[in-house]
Amino acid sequence: MKKVVIVTTGGTIAMVKKGESVVPYEKGNILISEIPELSKIKDAKIDIVEFSNIPSPHMTPKDMWNLSRMIDKILDDSEVVGVVVTHGTDTLEETSYLLDLTLRNEKPVVCTAAMRNIGELGTDGPRNVYSSVLTVLSPQSYGMGVMVCLNDEIHAAREVTKTYTSNVATFDSPGYGPLGIVDEDTVIFFRKSLTREKIFVEKIEEKIALIKTFTGDQGEFLRLVPQLGYKGIVLEGFGRGNVPPLVADAVEEVVKMNIPVVVTSRCFKGRVYPVYGYKGGGADLRKRGAIMSEHPIGQKAKIKLMVVMGKTQNIDEIRKYFEMNIQRRTLENE
């Protein structure tokens, strides 16, 4: 008998409509245990553990880290073949990516959620949980990293993002595509992610800010961040990782305070790269000490910087985690 543990954290999948609003169910995540299809899965024992019962915007970096530690302990049980995490959709991509970076066990972990509460017409939660359990039970899931399964699509935690505010087909992996699908009761994988990595740490740095630049930005917000006690900054720029000229000055000032500034892009696809040498261009920012993140999505880079800074505060060491291909190209050209 294969044992799968469902770790619940809350979210729409554990909410009900009360009056005109949707709120967390007062009895916690018990709705998950009432999904009848789970009992019909052959040769599987399903246990449910409640981690929290909160909307995902309430999820903090500390919560994510504690969840990672809990799951590692669960996976250490030889009887457990894998874990399903139920979560709210708003920050699911952040939590799943932190788990992917930090979990020490390679047993399958699948995060899932719902766009519609349990009482809503066409609720998607029960099917998403069912498909996620099937994915955990698939022999091909071992070593695939943390996955996200909704709408019968399986995505890599590093690559997936929420793309739609309300549609059940909200999760997508722009530039990559899904790892596989769940078709009826069959799990089918198409590919394996080659970009995932592990960063084993004993702690994380929670005080990381994510700042989005804009046309006319003069750098005031960026300069303010260190005064608020933040230890690192992810700066979401334009295109290849470019910013307005006065922001470049602010970047240089912040880096001189020994605060790493990791540059990403507001684009979903591609990577930032130090191409443009004009003031505020990616090449100019890198000369001023900024770090180019090869993963373009800001919220992912923020999670990675939290983990990396749990290991080192040295900007040159941090750079190595974000600029693998850029550094290789630089060395080749020297």
Secondary structure, DSSP 8 states (H G I E B T S, - for coil): -EEEEEEE--SGGGEEEETTEEEE-TTTTHHHHT-GGGGGSTTEEEEEEE-----GGG--HHHHHHHHHHHHHHHTSTTEEEEEEE--STTHHHHHHHHHHH----S-EEEE--SS-TTSTT--HHHHHHHHHHHHHSGGGTTS-SEEEETTEEEETTT-EE--SS-TT-EE-TTT--SEEEETTEEEE----SS------S-----EEEEE--TT--SHHHHHHHHTT-SEEEEEEBTTTB--HHHHHHHHHHHHTT--EEEEES-SSS-------STTSHHHHHHTT-EE-SS--HHHHHHHHHHHTTT---HHHHHHHH-HHHHHHHHHH-
